[in-house]
Amino acid sequence: MEVRLKDLKIFQKLIGYEFKNLNLLEEALTHSSYPNEHKDWPYKSNERLEMLGDSVLELAATDELFRKFPKFAEGDLTAARSAMVNNKTLSKIAEKLNIADWIFVSRGEAKSSEKPRNAMAVRALEAIIGAIYMDAGHDIAKKFVQERVLRQLMNYMALLGGGSYRDAKSYLQEKMQSEKGITSTYRTLKETGPENEKVFVVGVYADSELLGMGSGSSKKEAEQCAAKHALDQLSAKKEAMR
C-alpha cells in the first residue's frame, strides 16, 4: 500500500492535481478487469466516474466554445465540440500524461494491443475528471479540463478556423435534414472479436435506405466511418447524374 501511495503522489504531480481523497483516484484508475482478478481490491471499476467525467468534459468544452466563438450557430458548436473531445483527440492527452501506464488492469488486458490500451486510457482520463469533480467540485474540475485537456489541444483552433471541425457524422446529419428533412440513424450490424479487441460494423440509414457502412474498434468510430462512406456514395451519385 505504501508503495502504491508513493506512486500516486508522482502521478498527481504529473496531472497537476492533488487529491484530498486518494480513494477516488484509485477508483478512477481501476479498469473493470482488475477487481475480477484481485478479489481483495477495495474499489469498483472506474465506469461510474467515467460517465460523470464525460459530462463534466462536455460541459467545459461547450462553455469554452460558446465564449470564444459567439458567432457559431448551435450546429457549429455541436460539431466543434465533437471534434475537440472525441476519442482520437482525448487519446493524445491520455498519452501525454502516460495514463495507460498507471491503470490498474488485469494481466490479460495489460497485454492488449495499442487500440484497446488507448481506449482504456481515454476512459480513465474521463474517470479522473469525474474523480476531481467529486473531490473538489465543478469549478476545480472545469479548471482542470481547461488547463490540462482543452488547452493542450492547441491544434483545435486551426481545425475550427478551417471548418474541418465538421466531422462526417455531423455533416451527414445536416445534409439529410436540409435536403430531405429527415434524420439519419445508425444501427450496429455486427460485433466480432474478443471483448478487449472488438470490431463493430455499423450501418447509417435514411428511413429504411442504407446509405453507408463502416467499421471500427468502437461504435463511435464505426459510425464516423459509416457516415464518411455515405457521403462518398451520395457524392458519387450526384456526379453520375450530371
N, C-alpha and C positions, 0 to 999 in steps of 0.2 A: 504493500500500500504506500509506503513512504517513497519508494522509487517512482511509482506512478504519479504521486502528487508532485514530486520534484519535476518530472517530465512535463506535467500540465502547467507548471509555472513557466517553463520555456515556451510552451505553445501559446500561453496567454500573452507573453511578450511579442510573439510572432504575429498574433492577430490584433494586438493593440488594445486589448480589453482584459481587465482583471475581474474575475467573478467573485461576488460575495458568497455565493452558494456554489461550490465546486461540483456538487451532485448534478446540477443542471448541465454543466459542461460535459461531464462523463456520460450522461444520458444522451446528449446531443451527438456524441461521437460513437454511440453504440449501434452498430448495424444489427438488423433483426436476426442474423445468423449466430451472433455471439452468445446471447443468453441460452440459445438452444444447445450450444456446445459446452457452456460453462454454467451449470445449474445453480451454482452458488453466487452468480453475478447478481448484484442487488438492484440493477436497473433494467427497465424495459427498453425496447428499441427506440430509436430516435424519430419514429414515424409521426407521432403526435406533435412533437416540437417542429418537425419539418413542415407540417401543414400550417402551423402558426407562423413560422418564419417566412413561408411563401407569401402569406397575406401581408405581413409587415413589409416585405421586399417590394411587392406590387404597389402598395400604398406610397412608399417612399419614392419609388421610380415615377409614379404618376404625379406626385407632388412636385418633383424636380422638373419634369417635362412641362407641367401646367404653368409653372412660374417662368421658365426660361423661354417658352415658345407660346406667347399669348395669342398669336395668330393661327395656331393649329386648330383645326376642327376636331370634333370628337373622334372621327375615324382615323385621322392622322396621329392623334395622341395614343390611341389603342395600338396602331401598327408600330409606332415608335417604341412604345413600352415593350411590345412583344420582341422587337429586335434587340432591345437593351438587355432584357432579363431572360433570354432563352437559355437552354442548356449549353449551347455552344459558347456563349459569352461568359456564362457563370463558371464553366469549367476552366476558363483562363484564370479567374480569380482563385478558384479552389487549387489550381496547380501552383499559382504564385505563392499561396500560403502553405503549400505542401500538405494539404488536409488529408489526402489519401494515406499518408504515412502515419497519421495519428488515429485513424479509425479503429475501434475495437471490432474485429471481424473474425469469423471462423477460419480455420486453416484452409478449408476448401475454397472459400470465397477469396481468400488472400492470393490464391493462385490464378484468379480470373485474368482475362485479357484486358487490354487497355480501355476499351469502351465501357464494360461494366464497372471498372475501377473509377473511371471518370464520373459515371452516373452516381456511384456511391458517394463520391467526394462532393458533388453538387448537392445531393440530398443532405449530407452532413453540414454543408455550408448554410443551407436554409434552416436546418435544425439549430445551428449555433446562433443564427439571428433570432430564432424563436426563444432560445435559452436566454439570450441577452434581454429580450423583451420581458421575460418572466423575472429575471434577476434585477432589472433596473427600470423597467417601464418603457413606454413608447418613445419618449424624446431621446433617450440614450440609444435605443435600438435604431431609431431613424438616423441619428448622427453616425453610428457605426456603419450603416448601409451607405450613407452618402460618402463617408470618408474612405472606407475600406473596400467598397464594392463599386458604386457608381463612378466615383472619380478615378478609379483605377482603369476604367474602360474609356480611356481618352479618345479612342478612335470612334466612339459612338457619335461624337459631334460631327465628324466627317460623314458618317453614314446618314445622319439626319439631314445635313446640308445637301447631300447628293440625291436624296429621295430614295435611296436603296433600302431605307428602313421599311419600305412596303414589302414585307415578306410575301411569299407566294400565296399562302392561305388567306391573308387579309386582302390581297389584290383580287384573288378569285372571288371572294365574298362580295366585294364592291362591284365587280364586273357583273356577277349574277343578279345582284339587286338592281343595278342601274339599267341593264339590258333586258332582263326577263322578269324582274320583280319577284324573284324567288330567292330563297336562301340555300346555299349548298350545304349538304350534310355528309358526314363521314361515318363509315362502318368498318369495323375490324373484320376482315375476311378470313384471316388465318393467323395462327401463332405457332411458331416452330422453335425447336431448340430447348436446352435445359433452362432452368429458372434464372440462372445468372448470366445467360447469353441468349436471351430470347430474340427472335426476329418477328416483327409484326408486319403483316400485309394489310393495307388499308385502301378502301375504295372511296372516291368522292362522287356524290350524286347530285343531280338537279332533278328533283322529284324522283322518278324511278330510273332515270337515264344515268348510266355510268359514264362519268366524264373522264376519269383517270384513275390510275392505281400507283401505289408507291410502297416501298418497304423501308424499315429502319429498326434500330435497336430499342426504340421507344415509340409509343403511339404518336407522340408529337412529331417526331422526326419522320415517321411514315406518312403522317397527314401532310406535312410540308412537301414531301416528295410526290404525293398523290396530286396535290394542288398544282405543283410545277408541271407534272405530266398533263394535267387537264388544260392548263394554259397553253402548253405546247400544241396539244391536239386542237384546241379552239383556234389558235393562230394558223395552224396548217389548213384547217377547213376554210378559214377566211381567205387564205391565199389561193386555195383551189377554186373558189367561187369567183375570183377576179377574172 
